[in-house]
Amino acid sequence: MLLKDKLENKNIILASQSPRRKELLAGLGLEFSTLSLDIDESFDRNQFKREKITEYLSAKKAKAYTEIKLNDIIITSDTTVWVDDESLEKAANREEAYEMLRKLSGKTHSVYTSVTIRSTEKEVTFSDETQVTFALLSDEEIYYYIDTYKPYDKAGAYGVQEWIGYIGVDNMNGSYFNVMGLPTHKLYKELIRF
């Protein structure tokens, strides 16, 4: 049975305003609505590392939706970039974005995305990791990217599907879509099991 048939009578809600996540979920052939949850995305940096950060925040987003009904399936997600034992979330301004991209330049980092699927009966959270290796980036390239694409809504201050991905990514081990913000292959399997 195809996923779209299995979920035919379900009300799928993507709790995200990310255009990338909307595009990726639509790519699975599903009909869904979206909503925006305004939650505090802070976490204890001593307690949470790597995918534990994104698992915590994804589950926190799912729990923030309190109006869940019988046929609802809520999907929430969170992504972080992990390099040099540090989590890079969204950059607040141009200089923060520059500092993040300078840290990623010439190195391999991990992108962790966690997804929580929640209904009235159950909840499951899972994660995926992709390793991304960046070429050495010049200051001119970094500032051109920041000023042209304004990547302030993206973990690690970059979108792999944008110019920086075309010129800067030397190698990738894992799911490209995970780096975009939604591990579609794992989400498909988890929704079939759900």
N, C-alpha and C positions, 0 to 999 in steps of 0.2 A: 504494500500500500504506500502511495506517495504521501509525503508529509502534509501537503495542502489538503488532501482528502481526509487524513486523520484528524486534522485540526479544523475541519469545515464548520463545525458548530461552536467553535471557541472564539472568544473575543480577545485577540492578541493585542497587547499594548506595549509598545516600545517606550520606556520611560527615559527618553533621551532626545535632545534637540540636535544632536550631531548629524549633519548632512551625510557624512560617510556611513554612519551606522544605519541610517534610513535606507541609503542606497544598497548596502550589503544585505540587510534583511529582506528588502524587496527582491534582491537577486535570488533568494531562496524560493521565490514564487509564492510568497505569503501575502495575504491581505492583513493590514494592521493599522491601528491608530497610534498617534504619538502623544505624549504629554511631557511636560517639564516639571521636574521635582527640584525644589529649592532646598538643598540640604547642606549642612556643614560638612565639608570634605576633609576636615582635619583628622589627623591620626597620630598616635604615639610613635615617633620615629625610632625609639629604643625598642619598642615591642614588635613592630611590624617591619619586615624586610621583604624585598622581591615580590613574589606573587601573593604573599600574605597581606600586603598593602591593598592590592586590587581586589582580593577576595573579601576583605573587610569592608571596603567602600562599596563594592557592588551589592553585597548583602544589606548594608546600611541603607542604600538607595531603595532596595526592594521593600524593606520594612517601613520605609517612609510613606509608601503608598497604602493608606489605611482604608480606602473605599473599595477594596477588592470584592467582586461579586462571584457567584457560582461558576459561570463559564469563562471568567477572565483568566488569561495567562499573562503575567507581567514579566517583561524582560528588561533587566538593568545590566549595565556594564561599566567597567572602569579600566583604564589603561595607564601604565607608567613605563618610563624608560629608566633602566637600571644600569649605571656605569660607575666604576670606581667606588663600589660599595655605597652608592648614593642614588636616591630616587629623584628623577627629574619630572616634575609635573608640568603644569602650564606656566608659561612665562608671563609675568605681570607687565613687562615693558620691553623696549628695544634692547636695553643693556642686558637684562636677564636672558633674553632670547640669544643674544650674542654669546654670553658666557656659557650657556648650555651647548650651543653648536660648536663652540671652541673645545669644550670637554669631549664631544663626540668625534671631532675631527681626527682621522687617522687611527681610530680605535674600533674595537668590537664592543657592542653593548647588547643588552637583552631588552626586548619589549615584552612586557607581561600584560595580558588582557584577561580579566575575569568576567564571567557572565553569571547572573543569577536568574533562574526561572522560578516563578512563584505562582501558585494557585491557592484556592481556599484549603486544599487538602495537603499540599506538600511544597517543598522548596528545595532546589538543588543549586549549588554553586560549583563552577569548574573553571579551570584556567588553561592558558596556553602560553608558550614561550617561543619567541623567534629571536635568533641572534642575527644582528645586522652589523656589517663592517663598513665603516665610512672611509673614503679616501681622505687624504689631507685636503682641507678646504682653506682657501685664502680668505683673509679678512674681507677683501672685495667681494668674493662670492657669498660669504655669509651675510654681509650687509645688503647686498643686492637681493638675496632671497628674503630676508626679513622685511625690507622696505617694499618689495613687490607683492609678497604673499601674506604678510602680517599674520604669522602662525601662532597667535596668542591663545588660540583655543585648542592647541594640540600638545599632548605630552611630549616633553623633550624639545619643544619649539620647532617641530618639523612634521610635514606630511609626506610620507614616502611616495604618494601618488602625484606630488608636485615637482617642480623644477629641481629641487634639491635631491630628490630621489633619482631623477634621471641622470644627474651629473655626479652625485656624491656616493651612491651606494655601490660599493665594490662587490659585496657578497652578502648572501642572505641564507640562513639555515632555518627553515621553518616556514610557516604560513605568511604569505604576503598580506592576506586580508586581516590577519591578527595584528599586523603592524598598522594597518588602516584603522583598527579599533574594534573588530569583531571577528573572532575565529569561526567563520561560517561552517567549516567542515565539522567542527566539534559541536557547534550549536545545532546543526541539522540532526546529528546522531542523538544528542541529548533530548531534543524535542520529540523525536520518534519514540524514545524510551519513556518520556514523561507521560 
